[in-house]
């Protein structure tokens, strides 16, 4: 930035000086030629009167006769009436040609020394422009030191702010001017965000610690009851449901904590193929579909060598897609699932999604036209965040009037 400022100072000064010098030189030359033309015209009249009274005139410089006659020098016979600057040998002459009837008069003046002095003035002007450019560069250096250097220092401090201890302040290193005000605003904003991030980290840590403890206690209680009590078949089924719900809750908690921390490591998660995850979610959704008088149809197209994916993440994504379809599909309609080794599609014949809402439905707290009471508008947002975290792709196609089809592709790079 400093170099650009100095360069701009120099270029502006150079262009301004050259423009002023050039325009001044052109204007002065035109004015000089006009004045010389008038002055030499008057001089011709004086010389004519002098010759008429018997004087010798200006030998070798004043000529009179018919236009183009031998009384004029050979190199000047073709000149028309007017004023000229001509080089004759090593000398510079001002020549004025004037016609009066059939007579032509020509007067010459030697202006070599005068033109040399004018050239000297022009050189002085050029040197002045050079001095002006040098002065502009010096002013640019001074301005850079006083203005740009603090800005560059503030920029460098902002870049390295993350390596400083929490609640550090940059404004104390800058004067109380506009730059200091910017530094103060940056300190306030950065420290506020830093404290908010610290609170979020503590919250996720507290949630992870405090919720795991009661869930472990509940699982232990289930194991004790199963070992010490003789449970009936129905009670044992209920116990298995409780244990399954607690384990699912733990896995969901791990998923949410992973997303909150910005991590993508799923080494601690169980893995399953797409077909296994789809079958599991389909079985869990059937009771709700029957209550709503909906039909669930599955078309599997996987292979035996299908890749595996983190079970908690697939459960969350597929579960939210199915719940979304169950909510917005009309009574008596069908929900179709088509699955391959790396992808799955969930299609319902509900009212559809307007084209201008295809991206907005994945934003937090975005709900459809007829949301249920317990719908907070977070399901599809969670699906989108999981896909971004894992490099998956989620898309929706919904022509006007339906059907609506959500497609999850766990390996979009294979396309």
N, C-alpha and C positions, 0 to 999 in steps of 0.2 A: 504493500500500500504506500509506503514511504517513497519508494522508487517511482511509482506511478505519479505521485503528487509532484515530485521534483521534475519529472519528465513533462508533465502538463504545464507547470510553471514555465519551463524553458521554451516549450513549443508555442505557448500562447504569447510569450514575450517576443519570440523570434518572428512569428507571423504578424503580430501587431506592429513591431518595429519595421519589418520589411514592407508592410502595407503602407504605413505612414510615409516612410522614406520614398517608396516608389511613386505614390500619388503626389507627394510634394515635388518630386523631381519632374514628373510629367506636367504638373500644373505650372511650375516655374518656367519650364522650357517653352510651353505654349505662350505664357505671358511675355517672356523675353522675345520670342519671335514676333509677336504682335507689336510690341513696343519698338523693336528694331525696324520692322517694316514701316511703321509710321515715321520714326526718326529719320531713316534713310530716305524716305520719300520727301521729307522736308529738306534734307541735305541736298537732294538732287535739284530742287528748286533754287536753293542758294547758289549751287555751283553753276547752274544755267545762267542765273543773273550775273554771276561773276564773269563767266565767259563772254556774255553779251556786252559787258562793260569793258572788254579788252583784257581780262585776266587770263592766266594760263590754265585755270581749273585745277584738276587733279591728274597730272600726267601719269599714265599707266594704271589709273584706278577709275577714271571717268571716261566714258565713251558715249558718243552720240552719232546717230545716222539712221539710215533706213533699216528696218528689221532684217537681220540676216546678212547685212552688208559686210564688206571687208574692214570697216572701221572697228569692228568688234573682234576680240580674240576668237580664234577658231573653235575652241572648246566651249565658248559661251554663246555662240550665235544661235543655237537651237533653243535657248531658254525662252520661256513665255513670261509675260509680265507677272511679277510676284517677288517673294523673298526666298532666298536659298542659303544653305550652308554647304560650302564646297571645299574639298581638299584639292589644292594645287601644289604639287610637289610635297614638301614637308610642312606647308603652312595651311591653316584653316581660315577661309575667307567667308564673310557675309556679303551676299550679292543681292542688290535690289534692282529689278528691271521695271521700267515705267514707260508706257507708251503715251504719246501726246499727238494725236492725229496720225500723220505718216512718219513721224519721228519716234525713235526709240532711244531711251537713255538708260545707261547702265552704270551703277556706282558700286565699287568694291571697297571693303574694309578688312584689314588684317586683324582677326580676333584670336590668333593662336595663343597668346599669353593669357588672354581672358579665359579661354576654354580650359587651359591648364589649371588656372585657379579654380574653375568650377569643378574640374575632376578632383582636385584636392578636397574641396568641400564635400563631394560625394563620398570620398574615402573616409573623411571625418565622420560622415553620417553612418557609414557601414561600421566603422570602429565603435561608434556610439551604440549602434544596435547590438553589437557583440558584447559591449559592456553591460547593456540592459539585460541581455540573456544571462550573463554571468551573475548579475545582481539578482535576477529572478531565481537562479539555481541556489544562490546563497540563502535567499528568503525561503525557498523550499526546504533547504536543509534545516534552517531554524524552526520552521513550522513543523517539520517532521519530528524534530527533537521534542518540541513542546506539546504537540497534539497527537501525532501518530504513534510515537513510542509508548505513551501510556495506554493507548488502545491495544497495541500489540501485546503489551505486558498483561493487560486485563484478559485478552484472548487466551494467552498462554496459561494464565492462572485458572481460567474457567476450564480449560482442557484437562488440567491436572487436578481439578478439585476433588475428584473421586478418590484420589490417593491420600487426601488429608484426613485428619481425625474428624469425627462427627461434630457438627455445630461450629466448624471453623468459619471465619469470616474473612472475606477478601477486601472489603471496603476500607479496613484500617490501613491498608497499604497504598491508598490513593487519596488525592486531595479532594476537598469538598466542592467539587464542581460537577459538571454533567457526567463525567466519567465516574466520579465517586458515587453519583446517584444511581447510575447503571449497576455499579458493583454492589451497592446496597440492595437494590431490587433483586439482583441475582442471588445474593446471600439469603434474603428473606424467602424467596421462592424455593431455592435449593434446600435450605434447612427445613422448611415446612414439608417438602416432599420426602426428605430424609427421615424426619420423625414419623410421617405417615407410613413409610415403608418399614420402619423399625416396629411400629405398632402392628402392622400386618404380619411381619415375621413372628413376633411374639404371640400373636393370636393363633396363627397356624400351628406354632409349636405347642401352645397350651391345648388347642383342640386335639392335636394328635396325641398328646400325652394323657389328657384327662378323659377323653372318650374311649381310648383303648382299654383303660383300666376297668370301667364297668362292663364293657363287652367281654373281656376275658373272664370277669367274675360270672357273667351270665352263662358263658360256655362251660365254665367249670361246674356251675350249679346243674346244668343239664346233664353233664357226664355223671355227677354224683347221683342224681335222681335215677338215671338209667341203671347204674350199678347197684344201688341199694334198694330200689323199689321195683316191684313187679308191675310193670305197666301193661295195660291192655293194648290191643292192636291200635285202636283209635287214638289212645293217649300217646303211644309211641310215634304215630304219624304226626300228631301235633308237636311232639318234642322235636322230631326231625325238621318240621317246618320252622320252629323257633330257632334251632341251630343253624339252619340254612339262611334264615333272615339275618341272624347276627353275623354270620360269615360274609354274607353279601354286603351288610352295612360296613364291615371292616374294609372290604375291598373297595367299596365306594368312597369311604373316607380316605383310603390311600390314593385313590384316583384324584380326588379333589385337592388333597395336599400336594400331590405331584404337580398339578396344574398351577396351584397357587405359588409354588416355589420356582416355576419355570423350568422344571426338570423334564427329561424325556426318557430316563433310564427305567426300563420295565423288567429288570432282571429278577426282581422278587415276585413278579406276578405269574400265576399259572397261565398256560397257553393252550389254545384249542384252535381247531380249524374253523373256517367260516361256516361250514355245514353244521358242525356241532353247536356253535354259538346260535345259529339261526333256529335249529331244532329246539334248543333250550328256551329261547325267548318265545317261540311260537307256542310251546306247551304252557308257559306261564300266562300268555295272553288269551288262551282259548276260553277260560271261564268268563272273563270280561266280555269277550266277543259274543258268547252265547247269551249273556244278559242283555246285550244291546241288539241281539238278533242280526249279527253280522257273520259272514262266512270268511274264514281264513283259508287261503289256497297257497300251496307252496310248490314251486317248480325248482328242483335241485339240478344243477349241472356240474357238480364238482368232480374231482378225480381222487384217486387213492393217495397220490403224492402231493396233496394240497398243503400249502404253507400254513403255519400256525401263527396266531396273534395273541396279544395279552387279553385274557378273558375279561377282567374288570372293564377294560376300555370298550371291548366289543359289546359287552352286556349293556353298558351305559348308552352307547350309540344306538344299538338296535332297539333297546327298550324305549328310548325316547322317540324313535321313528315310528315304532308300532303304537305307542300311546297317542302320538299325534294323529296317526291314521284312524285309530279307534274313535277319537274324539270328533273328527270332522267328517267321517264317512256317514252317509245317510243310512237310516234304518233299513235293514233288509238288503244292504248292498254287499259287495265283495271287496276284500282286501287281498291283493295278490303279492306274494313274495317270490322273487326270482333270484337265485343265488348261484354264484360260480366259486371258483377257488379263491379269488381275491376280491370279489365284489358282491354286492347285494342290492336289489331294488325293492322298494316298498311302494306299492301303488294303491290308491283308493279313488273312488269315484265321488268324492265330496264336491263342494262348490268350487274348488280350484283356488289358485293363488294368482292375483293380478300380476301382470308382467312387471310393473314397476315396483313390486314388493318382493321379487325373488331374492334380492340381496338383503332387504330389510328384515325378513323373517328370521335371519340368523343373528340379529342384534339382540342384546339383553332386553328383557321386559317388553318384547314385541309379541302381541297376541292376535289371533284371527278375529273374524267378524263376530263369532258366537263362542267366546271362551267359556270354559267351565269355571266354577268358583275357585277350585284349587289350582287353576292354571295361572302361573305367575309370568309366563313368557320367557322362561329360562331354559327349557329343554333343548330347543334347536340351537340356542347360543352355546350350551354346553357341548353339543355335538360338534359344532364348528370349532370350538377351542381344542377339543380332543384331536380333531383331524389336523388342525394346524400344528399341534404339538408332535404328532406322529408322522407328519408328511402324507397323510391320507387326503382324499378329495371327496367333498360332499357337494352335490348339485341337485337342482330341482327343475323339472319340466312340468308346466301346467298350462295347456292351452285353455282358452276361454271356455268355461263350462265344465272343465275337467276332462279326463282324470288327472290327478296330481301324482307324480312319481318322483320319489327321492332316491338318489343313487349314491351309494358309498363305494368308493374304489380305494382299497388299501394299498395298491401298488400302481398309482397312475403313471409311473415312468415306463411301465411295460407296454403302454398303448403305442 
